[in-house]
Amino acid sequence: MISRREFLVTGSAAAMLGPSLAARTRVALVGTGIRGVNMWGKNVQENYSDVVEIVGLSDINPGRLAFAKRHIGASCPTFVDFDEMLEKTKPERVIVTTMDSTHHDLIIRAMEAGANVISEKPLTTDETKCQAILDAQTRTGRDITVTHNYRYSPHRERMKQLLMEGRIGRLTSVDFHWYLDIYHGASYFRRWHGKERFSGTLFVHKACHHFDLLNWWIGSEPELVYAQGALEHYGKNHAFRGSHCRGCSHKNDCDFYWNIMEDEHLVDLYVRNEEHDGYIRDGCVWSEEIDIYDKMAATIRYANGVQVSYSCTTYSPYEGYRIAFNGTKGRLEAWVHERQPWQRDSYDELRVTDNFGETELIRIPHSSGGHGGGDKRMQDHIFRDAQGPDPFRQRAGLREGAMSALLGIGARKSVQSGAPVRIADLTSLEPKKETL
């Protein structure tokens, strides 16, 4: 039995140290791929261990799981069986960073076990899985956070602020065009993302980032989408192919040859653990199994009447995007380059042009950290300031995650059918006219 004196001493020490161990949120992580072990593993362990206790790690690959524990620096147990982890560790929150097509199953099982959920985007890959998540959330009453980190970068936040302030009057239309370069863009076709059954196509996996930004900036929800897409560069569209880059007989002739062995982290995480699940991280971008689109375009109508023209190209010579917001009093636009060696500016720039008036250039300094500084700011919101002010409505929950995924799902279905798709026809969610 602890004495009164011992209780007072230990209690005083805990008070001086800040939140006690007992006050920390018990968090479990399922999915130990690159995003899981770094952003939601090592980063959380190093920066939020005073408020978060990682109590369990889970993955179907035991080798990658063992590496994850060492890399993250966690002292928690590991589990190949997800349900066993839920039962034995009893987490308060579960972070889901697995393959997109499996999100729904793990989210639902976590909520049914009494945990709140943090899910990587996209929330899920088709409308049936989305409805199952919606139903489970209603049934369990648990909370879901979807990690739409793009909302948090200072550059995109400034756009939101200007739109909220009515700087260009009433918003009427948006032109949004995203360019994935021959390095980043190609990487999706090397991995599981290149198969629709796993990723839902890049209309879902990648574009849900962009669609969430649109939903957030516009302050409404999508009502109708008509889309086109094709696979005309990667996959079967080449004269030769191999199984993967290592040892490929075509490496001297292939502009897209990539040597994974030069990246020690990826070797430790993936190459040394292929034997457990057969996952090849440096797959061939010309594989005939690839069935997603490498060029995409969509016309979107929002419930508040705003029209959007969107496109995404996956084999551009540079990475970034162009966006323009057209309003009744002017135009707000930006041309953003990402990760280009010749891009040495320490800021991003916005241009605001008034009808019958002047042009104003606004410079926003770059922030350090992933996704333009958005990762750190989002994780601070999640782990340190969950109940704090949110003036730009950057927190994304179940509805926001569902709407961004459903827009991508609707776009994919439109390509397949050749007809426009109503978002309200996909699930029980009815698009809102205003979300501001």
TILORO-824972 format. One record per residue (C-alpha): y, z, x; residue in one letter. Coordinates in steps of 0.2 Angstrom, whole numbers, plus 5000, padded with zeros to 4 digits. Layout:
BEGIN
YZXA ...
***
This chain:
BEGIN
500050005000M 501749965006I 502950105009S 504650115001R 505450105018R 504449955023E 504949875007F 506749905010L 506649835028V 505749685023T 506849655008G 508349665018S 507749545031A 507249425018A 509049435011A 509849405028M 508749245030L 509149175014G 507849115001P 506249205003S 504649115005L 504149164987A 505749074981A 505248904989R 504648774977T 502848734979R 502648544982V 501148434985A 501148254991L 499948124986V 500047954996G 500147965015T 500747785018G 502347755028I 503547815015R 502547965011G 502248035029V 504048005034N 505348015020M 504348135008W 503348215022G 504148245039K 505948235033N 505648365019V 504748475031Q 506148465044E 507648475032N 507148575017Y 505748695022S 506948845017D 506848784999V 505248684999V 503448735004E 502248595006I 500648664999V 499448514999G 499248335005L 498148204996S 497548035000D 495947924997I 495947885016N 495348045026P 495947975043G 497647935037R 497748105029L 497248195045A 498648095054F 499848135040A 499648325042K 499948315061R 501448205059H 502248305046I 501948465054G 501348545039A 500048695039S 499448655021C 497648605017P 497248415014T 496248335000F 495348174997V 495148234979D 496848234970F 496248344956D 495548474968E 497248484976M 498048514959L 496748654955E 496848744972K 498648734977T 499448744960K 501048644965P 502648664955E 503148484959R 502048334965V 502748194975I 501948024971V 502047894985T 500447794982T 500147604978M 501247564963D 499847524951S 499147694953T 500747794949H 500447814931H 498747894933D 499348024946L 500948054937I 500048094921I 498748204929R 500048304938A 501048334922M 499448384913E 499148514927A 500848584924G 501848514938A 503448414937N 503448254946V 504448154959I 503947974959S 504347834971E 505047684963K 504447584953P 503847704940L 502447594936T 501847414935T 501547364917D 502147414899E 500447494894T 500547614909K 502347644906C 501947694888Q 500547814894A 501847904905I 503047914891L 501747984879D 501148114893A 502948174896Q 503248204877T 501548294876R 501748404892T 503648424892G 503648404911R 505048334921D 505048164931I 506248114944T 506147934950V 506847904968T 508147774965H 509047804981N 510147654981Y 511247744969R 511747864982Y 512447754996S 514347774997P 514647594996H 513747574979R 514447734973E 516247674976R 515847514965M 515247634951K 516847734952Q 517947584951L 516947524936L 517047694928M 518947694930E 519147524922G 519847444938R 519447274932I 519547304913G 518047294902R 516547224911L 515847064904T 514646984917S 513847014934V 513246894947D 511946974958F 510946884972H 509846974984W 509246905001Y 507646965010L 507546905027D 506046825036I 505646995044Y 505847115029H 505446985016G 503846925025A 503247105026S 502847115008Y 501646975009F 500747055023R 500347215013R 499547254996W 501247214988H 500747024989G 499447054975K 500147064957E 498747184952R 499447314965F 501347284964S 501747204948G 502547064959T 504247094968L 505147084951F 504447254949V 504147324966H 505747274975K 506947214961A 506747374951C 507947444964H 509147304960H 508847324941F 509147504942D 510847474951L 511347354937L 510847474923N 511847614932W 513347504936W 513447424919I 513147594910G 512047514897S 510147464896E 509447284896P 509047204879E 508347034884L 507746944899V 507346764903Y 506646734920A 505846604932Q 504846634948G 503746534959A 502646554975L 503146404986E 503346475004H 502046605008Y 500246615003G 499346455000K 500846355005N 500346325023H 499246215034A 498346365042F 497946545040R 496946695047G 496346865040S 497646965049H 498846945064C 497847035077R 496646915086G 497246765076C 496846595084S 498546535076H 499646665083K 500446545096N 500946415082D 501446545069C 503246585067D 502746735057F 501546815069Y 501847005070W 501047115083N 500747285075I 500047355091M 501847365098E 502247495085D 501247655090E 501747745073H 500947605063L 499447595074V 499147785072D 499447775053L 498547615048Y 497547525062V 496547675067R 496047715049N 495547545043E 493747595043E 493947715029H 494647605016D 494747425023G 496647415021Y 497447295034I 499247325037R 499547165047D 498847045034G 499146855035C 500646795025V 499746635022W 498246725013S 497646624998E 497446794989E 499346814988I 499946784970D 501646854968I 503246754968Y 504346724983D 505846664974K 506446734958M 507846714945A 508346804929A 509646794915T 509846964907I 510747024892R 511247204890Y 511447304874A 513347314877N 513447124878G 513647114897V 512746964904Q 511946954922V 511346814933S 510146884946Y 509146804960S 508046864974C 507446754989T 506146825001T 506346705016Y 508146705020S 508846705038P 509846865034Y 509647015024E 510847075011G 511647034995Y 513146964986R 513747044970I 515247004958A 515747104943F 516847004931N 518047104919G 519447064907T 520747114920K 519947054936G 518447044948R 517547164960L 516447084973E 515547124989A 514547025002W 513447155011V 512347115026H 510947235031E 510147255048R 510847105056Q 511147115075P 512847025074W 513447145060Q 514447265071R 515647325058D 515647515055S 516047485036Y 515647395020D 517047305011E 517447284993L 518647154986R 519547184970V 520647044963T 521747074948D 522046934935N 523846864939F 523946984953G 523447034971E 521847054980T 521447224987E 520147255001L 519247425001I 518347485016R 516947615015I 516247685031P 514447675035H 513447825032S 511947875044S 510147885037G 509047775027G 509647655013H 511447665018G 511447855018G 510747865001G 509047945006D 509848105012K 511148124998R 509748094985M 508548224993Q 509948344994D 510248324975H 508348344972I 507948494983F 509648584985R 510748544971D 509648504956A 510848584943Q 512448544952G 513848414947P 513348234945D 514948144941P 514347964945F 512648004936R 511647964951Q 510048064946R 508747954939A 507448024927G 506047954917L 507147844906R 508047774920E 506447744930G 505647664914A 507047544911M 507147474928S 505247444929A 505247374911L 506647254916L 505547194930G 503947194919I 504947094906G 505546964919A 503746944925R 503046914907K 504446794904S 503946684919V 502146694913Q 502546644895S 504046534898G 505046634884A 506346764884P 505646944882V 506447084872R 506347254881I 506147344865A 504547254862D 503747324878L 503647514874T 504347644861S 506047644871L 507447564862E 508847504874P 510447604872K 512147514871K 513047654881E 512347764895T 513947824902L 
***
